[in-house]
């Protein structure tokens, strides 16, 4: 194998650049080294943004790669039994057990819940008072997750989990706070006054609540409930075995952190871009105008322009900058280039989404791209691909579209600040700096109705 191009500065400097300003770092590397280059983070990674190369990687037998071992940065957040940290037959088993709740009729059942939660959160806004859209979307997505995943709607446990999760995520909410995940020498528990110590304490308190909920639900298992925890408690693998408490805990934490934080961020970006350009806002309203007071969630899912807006939001600033790394178990050839065993491939979502040959004027927000052209799974990959594609991708799009439709149809909003919003690191994701400040300028007629709490899913 020939030596791959890439930055020559020490690995620690590369890692700090990746943590502090990942977009500038990646774009500089792409300009200097092209579609394929190697950077040194916690371990060397080969970044790839050529769709043909990504296709070859995604179509390679997944058994030739390990991926979970490359995600150890997520271990403190999710736990060692998380789907994202597993490989081989164990990963395949967990994925099969987790898939059913996120598709078909099961997912449709959450439409009313999402609709009501979005309305409840938005009803707290006051005309003329600025607010952080990302805080609102975080509130929405967390409530959706707690109610859809746990089946929790109120009470002390619900309130405590909601508070602790918000605090834990906020403790990683800036590039320098997030550096604790990437720099192991910062992971020192010096008690409640130290950043890592506070995070560990919050995690322990969340664990106590989650394990208590699992134990109580096992004792009083109700097959009629359709929340995701119930479905996971009922699930059995091919040998008839259920998930252990530890497996349940780690998968629930994966759904809570991954499903909550990412959806909140994407929604905040969507509201920002929609209100940046009046023509996009007006076209969306026109498309949504034909629905009555209680629109059919599945009909909203099929709206072409709403779908294009959501796809363009996921394109321009994908929440996940790279897919999960694939580490080759054996020597492998990609586009004629030979790589030794142990090579870690990182298909780069952001750089692929910003290729001029695929997306002309890639820095501009242009939803019509997705009306004019059908992109392949190797050109548009916000949820990854192959056996590592996000299992919650359909649910995320469902929630995104319903929240946007609910709020846009009921409230008149405007950006509270004129300056462009930049993307910054938030944990392992890419979020809008400042949270997108907005202001409500008025309500529409249907917004005057009350949004009931959803007692059952």
VEXLOZA-890291 format. One line per field, with one value per residue (C-alpha): residue in one letter; x negated, y, z negated. Coordinates in pm, 1 decimal, m for minus. Layout:
% VEXLOZA-890291
resn <- (A, ...)
px <- (X, ...)
py <- (Y, ...)
pz <- (Z, ...)
% end
This chain:
% VEXLOZA-890291
resn <- (X, X, X, X, X, X, X, X, X, X, X, X, X, X, X, X, X, X, X, X, X, X, X, X, X, X, X, X, X, X, X, X, X, X, X, X, X, X, X, X, X, X, X, X, X, X, X, X, X, X, X, X, X, X, X, X, X, X, X, X, X, X, X, X, X, X, X, X, X, X, X, X, X, X, X, X, X, X, X, X, X, X, X, X, X, X, X, X, X, X, X, X, X, X, X, X, X, X, X, X, X, X, X, X, X, X, X, X, X, X, X, X, X, X, X, X, X, X, X, X, X, X, X, X, X, X, X, X, X, X, X, X, X, X, X, X, X, X, X, X, X, X, X, X, X, X, X, X, X, X, X, X, X, X, X, X, X, X, X, X, X, X, X, X, X, X, X, X, X, X, X, X, X, X, X, X, X, X, X, X, X, X, X, X, X, X, X, X, X, X, X, X, X, X, X, X, X, X, X, X, X, X, X, X, X, X, X, X, X, X, X, X, X, X, X, X, X, X, X, X, X, X, X, X, X, X, X, X, X, X, X, X, X, X, X, X, X, X, X, X, X, X, X, X, X, X, X, X, X, X, X, X, X, X, X, X, X, X, X, X, X, X, X, X, X, X, X, X, X, X, X, X, X, X, X, X, X, X, X, X, X, X, X, X, X, X, X, X, X, X, X, X, X, X, X, X, X, X, X, X, X, X, X, X, X, X, X, X, X, X, X, X, X, X, X, X, X, X, X, X, X, X, X, X, X, X, X, X, X, X, X, X, X, X, X, X, X, X, X, X, X, X, X, X, X, X, X, X, X, X, X, X, X, X, X, X, X, X, X, X, X, X, X, X, X, X, X, X, X, X, X, X, X, X, X, X, X, X, X, X, X, X, X, X, X, X, X, X, X, X, X, X, X, X, X, X, X, X, X, X, X, X, X, X, X, X, X, X, X, X, X, X, X, X, X, X, X, X, X, X, X, X, X, X, X, X, X, X, X, X, X, X, X, X, X, X, X, X, X, X, X, X, X, X, X, X, X, X, X, X, X, X, X, X, X, X, X)
px <- (0.0, m126.3, m135.6, 193.7, 184.9, 287.5, 178.2, m168.9, m117.2, m120.5, 183.2, 283.3, 295.0, 511.9, 746.1, 776.9, 856.6, 1118.9, 1279.8, 1266.8, 1347.7, 1418.9, 1562.7, 1267.7, 1027.6, 1200.1, 1249.1, 883.8, 777.8, 1011.9, 870.5, 513.4, 542.3, 855.6, 1129.1, 923.0, 689.4, 580.6, 605.3, 500.6, 764.7, 780.4, 650.6, 570.5, 880.6, 911.2, 1168.1, 1349.3, 1594.8, 1606.1, 1953.8, 1809.8, 1564.1, 1839.8, 2053.8, 1775.0, 1738.2, 2113.4, 2149.4, 1858.5, 1972.2, 2013.4, 1836.1, 1512.6, 1532.1, 1546.2, 1718.0, 1817.5, 1455.1, 1407.7, 1685.8, 1526.5, 1558.6, 1930.3, 1872.8, 1916.5, 2245.8, 2404.8, 2242.0, 2054.9, 2372.0, 2500.4, 2576.2, 2326.0, 2037.3, 2111.4, 1975.0, 2039.5, 2321.3, 2390.1, 2450.3, 2670.3, 2877.9, 2934.7, 3019.9, 3290.2, 3440.1, 3441.7, 3575.6, 3949.6, 4062.1, 3931.0, 4124.5, 4472.7, 4781.7, 4579.5, 4426.6, 4756.8, 4900.1, 4673.2, 4815.2, 5071.1, 4816.8, 4565.9, 4837.8, 4960.0, 4614.4, 4507.4, 4825.3, 4779.8, 4423.5, 4507.2, 4810.4, 4572.0, 4422.9, 4528.1, 4578.1, 4277.1, 4057.0, 3739.1, 3663.1, 3407.6, 3558.1, 3307.2, 3418.8, 3778.2, 3695.4, 3486.4, 3788.3, 4007.6, 3770.0, 3695.4, 4066.5, 4126.9, 3845.3, 3952.0, 4313.3, 4257.4, 3959.9, 4037.8, 4411.8, 4356.5, 4583.6, 4569.7, 4457.8, 4134.2, 3940.6, 4036.0, 3936.3, 3606.5, 3501.3, 3595.3, 3391.8, 3087.7, 3071.4, 3087.4, 2810.0, 2591.8, 2624.6, 2559.3, 2239.2, 2109.4, 2271.1, 1965.5, 1650.8, 1437.7, 1687.0, 1713.3, 1335.6, 1383.1, 1517.9, 1222.4, 934.3, 916.8, 678.3, 968.1, 1186.5, 1086.2, 1349.8, 1247.8, 1590.5, 1891.0, 1683.8, 1499.2, 1669.6, 1617.7, 1717.3, 2047.6, 2115.1, 2046.0, 2277.8, 2556.1, 2507.6, 2528.0, 2851.3, 2999.5, 2894.3, 3073.6, 3396.0, 3367.9, 3291.5, 3579.9, 3816.3, 3693.3, 3742.4, 4093.8, 4197.4, 4063.9, 4276.9, 4589.2, 4537.7, 4840.1, 4829.1, 5102.2, 4870.8, 4697.1, 4409.1, 4067.8, 3950.2, 4246.4, 4166.9, 3802.1, 3901.7, 4120.8, 3862.6, 3682.0, 3383.4, 3362.8, 3279.4, 3577.2, 3366.5, 3469.7, 3242.6, 3063.9, 3113.5, 2771.3, 2852.2, 3184.4, 3019.6, 2751.6, 2996.5, 3236.4, 2950.3, 2858.1, 3213.8, 3230.9, 2901.4, 2894.9, 3265.0, 3314.4, 3008.4, 2988.6, 3356.7, 3353.9, 3055.4, 3194.7, 3526.4, 3353.7, 3155.6, 3474.6, 3655.7, 3350.3, 3322.9, 3698.4, 3715.2, 3398.8, 3567.4, 3929.2, 3986.0, 3917.9, 4144.1, 4427.7, 4401.0, 4414.6, 4720.0, 4891.9, 4823.9, 4955.7, 5263.6, 5490.7, 5494.2, 5764.8, 5722.4, 5605.7, 5390.7, 5315.6, 4952.4, 4890.8, 5020.6, 4778.4, 4496.1, 4560.7, 4553.6, 4280.2, 4164.6, 4162.0, 3953.0, 3715.3, 3672.1, 3594.2, 3346.0, 3168.6, 3145.6, 2980.8, 2751.3, 2610.6, 2520.7, 2557.0, 2573.5, 2328.2, 2018.5, 1889.1, 2046.9, 1937.9, 1581.6, 1532.7, 1212.0, 1094.4, 1028.6, 835.2, 649.3, 899.2, 900.8, 1122.1, 1127.9, 802.1, 623.8, 496.4, 531.6, 387.9, 593.0, 665.6, 736.8, 1023.3, 1248.7, 1464.2, 1704.5, 1740.2, 2102.7, 2028.7, 1769.4, 1981.4, 2281.3, 2069.3, 1929.0, 1975.3, 2030.0, 2326.2, 2463.3, 2383.6, 2344.2, 2324.8, 2318.1, 2662.6, 2983.7, 3177.5, 3453.1, 3537.7, 3227.5, 3429.8, 3722.3, 3504.5, 3279.4, 3284.8, 2966.1, 2822.7, 2754.1, 2384.2, 2439.5, 2689.3, 2618.1, 2724.8, 2809.7, 2504.6, 2541.8, 2521.6, 2561.0, 2469.2, 2748.0, 2936.5, 3229.9, 3427.5, 3394.7, 3759.9, 3879.1, 3651.8, 3792.5, 4146.1, 4093.6, 3915.3, 4194.3, 4475.3, 4312.3, 4242.7, 4595.7, 4758.2, 4569.8, 4566.6, 4942.0, 5015.4, 4759.0, 4603.7, 4232.8, 3934.9, 3560.8, 3470.9, 3118.8, 3007.3, 2651.6, 2591.6, 2584.3, 2267.5, 2230.3, 2034.1, 1954.8, 2200.7, 2085.6, 2023.1, 2270.6, 2290.5, 2531.9, 2627.0, 2425.4, 2649.1, 2940.8, 3124.6, 3294.2, 3652.2, 3961.3, 4330.1, 4511.2, 4860.5, 5082.4, 5305.5, 5666.3, 5602.0, 5328.5, 5592.6, 5701.9, 5557.5, 5313.3, 5402.1, 5144.1, 5125.5, 5203.1, 5130.8, 4939.2)
py <- (0.0, 345.6, 606.5, 795.7, 1175.3, 1362.0, 1625.8, 1581.3, 1761.5, 1547.9, 1329.7, 1533.1, 1853.2, 1679.6, 1553.7, 1901.5, 2049.1, 1777.6, 1853.6, 2234.1, 2301.9, 1982.8, 2144.3, 2375.2, 2088.8, 1846.5, 2101.0, 2204.7, 1839.7, 1779.6, 2080.2, 1969.2, 1591.2, 1513.6, 1253.3, 1017.0, 1113.9, 985.6, 1176.8, 1066.8, 1103.0, 847.6, 615.9, 667.1, 697.3, 701.8, 968.6, 896.9, 1123.5, 958.5, 798.1, 507.9, 427.3, 458.3, 222.2, m37.0, m11.6, m35.3, m331.6, m524.2, m813.7, m656.7, m959.0, m822.5, m518.3, m438.2, m114.1, m126.0, m127.1, 202.1, 369.3, 352.4, 730.0, 661.8, 407.3, 652.8, 772.6, 447.3, 145.4, m155.0, m346.0, m63.5, m161.9, 102.8, m66.5, m425.4, m629.8, m961.2, m1195.9, m997.7, m682.8, m874.4, m1019.6, m683.2, m512.0, m771.0, m724.7, m344.6, m304.4, m386.3, m85.1, 161.6, 53.3, 13.3, 32.2, 52.1, 380.8, 521.7, 482.1, 761.9, 1024.4, 1168.6, 1168.3, 1372.0, 1609.3, 1677.6, 1717.3, 1967.7, 2166.0, 2156.5, 2290.9, 2559.2, 2676.7, 2813.3, 3067.6, 3429.8, 3677.0, 3904.7, 3716.9, 3564.9, 3200.9, 2936.1, 2708.2, 2437.7, 2436.3, 2397.4, 2117.4, 1951.0, 1967.1, 1816.6, 1537.1, 1442.0, 1419.4, 1211.6, 974.5, 937.5, 873.4, 659.6, 462.2, 433.3, 490.5, 751.3, 1054.9, 1214.8, 1159.2, 1187.6, 933.5, 1101.4, 1443.6, 1318.8, 1136.8, 1441.1, 1673.4, 1445.1, 1371.5, 1741.6, 1814.5, 1528.9, 1639.9, 2001.9, 1896.6, 1800.3, 2093.8, 2284.9, 2179.4, 2206.0, 2022.2, 1755.4, 1715.0, 1501.3, 1226.5, 1240.1, 1304.2, 1023.2, 1207.4, 1444.9, 1155.3, 1187.8, 1172.7, 1426.7, 1453.0, 1672.5, 1987.0, 1832.9, 1820.3, 1445.6, 1378.4, 1561.4, 1367.8, 1033.7, 1126.1, 1221.5, 894.2, 692.9, 866.3, 800.2, 433.7, 393.9, 529.0, 320.6, m5.9, 56.6, 111.5, m206.6, m412.4, m282.4, m336.9, m695.1, m769.0, m609.7, m678.8, m569.0, m698.3, m451.0, m154.6, m42.2, 166.3, 53.2, m68.3, m308.5, m437.4, m491.2, m673.5, m905.0, m954.1, m1287.3, m1380.2, m1688.2, m1902.9, m1772.7, m1560.3, m1211.6, m913.5, m889.3, m587.3, m456.8, m493.7, m315.6, m35.5, 23.4, 10.0, 246.6, 488.7, 461.4, 549.7, 833.1, 998.5, 926.0, 972.0, 1277.7, 1491.9, 1438.3, 1506.2, 1822.1, 1954.6, 1874.4, 2040.6, 2357.5, 2371.7, 2319.8, 2610.7, 2828.3, 2753.8, 2776.6, 3122.7, 3242.8, 3228.6, 3354.0, 3163.9, 2832.4, 2927.8, 3030.8, 2719.1, 2497.4, 2677.4, 2639.0, 2265.6, 2230.8, 2448.0, 2168.1, 1979.9, 2022.5, 2053.4, 1692.1, 1605.1, 1242.3, 1181.3, 940.7, 1195.2, 1453.5, 1202.1, 1192.4, 1568.9, 1623.7, 1974.3, 1907.1, 1597.7, 1804.2, 2061.9, 1787.4, 1619.2, 1947.4, 2018.8, 1680.3, 1744.0, 2086.6, 2023.9, 1651.0, 1583.8, 1295.0, 1425.6, 1078.9, 733.9, 480.6, 375.3, 34.6, m142.7, m400.9, m745.6, m852.5, m669.6, m500.8, m316.1, m9.1, 154.6, m19.0, 101.0, m174.4, m131.2, m356.6, m522.6, m286.0, 10.9, 220.5, 365.6, 669.1, 753.4, 1128.1, 1238.8, 1610.5, 1615.8, 1389.9, 1619.4, 1919.2, 1785.4, 2039.7, 1761.6, 1626.4, 1941.1, 2259.9, 2559.8, 2324.0, 2604.3, 2722.9, 2577.8, 2458.9, 2203.5, 2180.8, 1961.2, 1673.3, 1740.5, 1758.0, 1459.1, 1121.1, 1070.7, 727.2, 587.8, 663.0, 1027.6, 1117.5, 931.1, 1130.3, 807.4, 606.1, 287.0, m90.0, m285.1, 27.6, 247.2, 417.2, 195.6, 503.3, 685.6, 638.2, 744.9, 1051.4, 1164.7, 1094.7, 1307.3, 1582.5, 1622.1, 1610.3, 1867.6, 2106.2, 2066.8, 2114.1, 2430.8, 2594.1, 2544.4, 2694.0, 2967.5, 3260.3, 3271.9, 3484.3, 3475.5, 3702.7, 3766.0, 3855.5, 3724.0, 3377.2, 3084.9, 2875.7, 2504.2, 2401.2, 2073.0, 1958.3, 1626.6, 1403.8, 1595.5, 1921.7, 2182.0, 2547.5, 2792.4, 2987.2, 2747.7, 2953.0, 3250.8, 3296.1, 3495.1, 3417.3, 3696.7, 3547.3, 3239.4, 3088.6, 2991.2, 2622.1, 2705.9, 2829.1, 2470.9, 2284.7, 2001.4, 1711.8, 1500.9, 1159.8, 899.8, 594.2, 520.1)
pz <- (0.0, 86.4, m186.1, m198.3, m194.5, m507.1, m757.8, m902.9, m1234.2, m1553.2, m1621.4, m1928.9, m1721.2, m1460.6, m1731.5, m1884.0, m1541.6, m1488.6, m1825.0, m1803.7, m1439.4, m1244.7, m929.7, m869.2, m938.7, m700.2, m421.3, m437.6, m414.8, m119.2, 68.4, 6.8, 38.8, 243.8, 199.1, m16.1, m299.3, m637.1, m961.0, m1308.2, m1577.4, m1857.9, m1586.1, m1213.4, m992.5, m615.2, m521.7, m194.2, m8.0, 335.1, 376.4, 580.4, 302.2, 41.9, 249.2, 253.8, m124.3, m190.0, 48.3, m100.5, m319.5, m667.2, m815.0, m669.4, m896.5, m1264.8, m1354.7, m1719.8, m1833.9, m1649.4, m1847.9, m2191.5, m2222.8, m2283.9, m2561.1, m2853.3, m2705.4, m2596.6, m2762.3, m2622.4, m2523.4, m2304.3, m1945.1, m1831.5, m2013.8, m1911.0, m1622.1, m1451.3, m1556.1, m1875.5, m1672.5, m1428.2, m1715.3, m1882.6, m1555.9, m1479.0, m1825.7, m1795.6, m1441.4, m1472.6, m1683.8, m1425.5, m1119.5, m976.9, m1193.1, m1512.2, m1404.6, m1280.3, m1630.3, m1751.4, m1514.0, m1755.0, m2037.3, m1833.0, m1714.0, m2069.3, m2224.9, m1957.3, m2022.8, m2400.3, m2383.9, m2125.1, m2323.4, m2589.6, m2350.3, m2402.3, m2120.6, m2085.2, m2336.1, m2182.9, m2260.5, m2164.5, m1901.8, m1985.3, m2348.4, m2230.2, m1985.4, m2254.9, m2485.9, m2213.6, m2116.2, m2477.8, m2562.4, m2249.2, m2340.6, m2703.9, m2610.2, m2299.1, m2433.6, m2804.9, m2802.1, m3075.7, m3068.0, m3411.5, m3769.8, m3966.7, m3760.7, m3433.3, m3568.0, m3709.3, m3392.4, m3182.8, m3404.0, m3433.0, m3059.6, m2978.5, m3226.5, m3102.2, m2739.2, m2829.3, m3008.1, m2659.9, m2478.9, m2356.5, m2169.1, m2479.2, m2698.1, m2428.7, m2435.1, m2748.1, m2522.3, m2284.1, m2527.8, m2780.7, m3009.1, m3085.3, m3203.0, m3566.3, m3838.5, m4100.6, m4255.0, m4188.5, m4125.2, m3828.2, m3484.1, m3438.0, m3797.4, m3747.8, m3428.4, m3600.7, m3888.8, m3645.0, m3458.3, m3780.5, m3878.8, m3533.7, m3559.5, m3892.5, m3744.0, m3424.6, m3606.9, m3847.2, m3554.4, m3382.8, m3702.7, m3762.7, m3402.3, m3405.0, m3712.1, m3562.4, m3192.3, m2991.6, m2630.7, m2534.7, m2581.3, m2262.9, m2398.7, m2282.4, m2625.5, m2640.6, m2291.8, m2385.6, m2704.9, m2495.7, m2220.0, m2187.2, m1973.4, m1748.1, m2050.5, m2244.5, m2479.6, m2599.5, m2645.6, m2979.5, m3204.2, m3101.2, m2731.8, m2782.2, m2975.6, m2713.0, m2421.1, m2599.3, m2661.3, m2292.7, m2190.9, m2445.3, m2355.0, m1981.7, m1912.1, m2127.8, m2066.2, m1691.0, m1618.9, m1829.3, m1636.3, m1290.7, m1375.1, m1496.7, m1171.0, m968.6, m1136.0, m1078.2, m706.9, m645.1, m799.6, m626.5, m287.6, m254.1, 69.7, m108.2, m397.6, m166.1, 48.6, m259.6, m394.6, m60.9, m60.6, m417.7, m360.1, m239.9, m571.0, m832.8, m1209.2, m1250.0, m951.2, m874.8, m979.2, m692.9, m440.4, m581.0, m542.4, m165.7, m101.5, 163.2, 73.5, m300.6, m229.4, m13.5, m293.0, m544.7, m309.8, m233.6, m607.2, m656.9, m361.4, m434.8, m801.8, m868.8, m1240.6, m1201.3, m1023.0, m934.8, m930.1, m1186.9, m1098.1, m937.5, m1041.9, m787.5, m933.5, m622.6, m344.0, m113.3, 220.1, 267.8, 613.4, 703.7, 389.1, 160.6, m215.7, m487.8, m760.1, m1046.5, m816.5, m954.2, m683.4, m764.2, m479.8, m529.1, m520.7, m531.9, m253.2, m31.9, m84.1, 18.2, 345.1, 625.3, 880.6, 681.1, 519.0, 715.6, 482.7, 184.4, m74.9, 35.8, m107.6, 198.7, 129.2, 499.1, 541.6, 401.8, 636.6, 945.1, 880.2, 710.7, 506.9, 438.8, 91.6, 153.3, 249.2, m25.5, m347.8, m656.4, m842.0, m735.4, m538.2, m506.8, m832.0, m1028.8, m894.3, m1178.3, m1280.2, m1382.7, m1049.2, m947.5, m1292.9, m1282.8, m946.3, m1069.4, m1381.8, m1191.6, m936.0, m1192.4, m1421.1, m1132.2, m996.5, m1337.6, m1425.6, m1081.6, m1045.5, m1388.2, m1456.0, m1275.8, m1359.9, m1264.1, m1327.4, m1618.0, m1487.4, m1135.8, m1139.2, m988.4, m1229.6, m1223.5, m1286.0, m1595.6, m1764.3, m2030.2, m2177.2, m1877.0, m1657.7, m1460.2, m1600.8, m1537.5, m1748.5, m1984.3, m1943.2, m1672.3, m1838.0, m1717.9, m1809.5, m1769.3, m1586.1, m1604.8, m1622.9, m1361.7, m1436.2, m1496.8, m1750.2, m1994.5, m2058.8, m2355.7, m2299.9, m2531.0, m2705.2, m2543.7, m2810.7, m2599.5, m2283.7)
% end
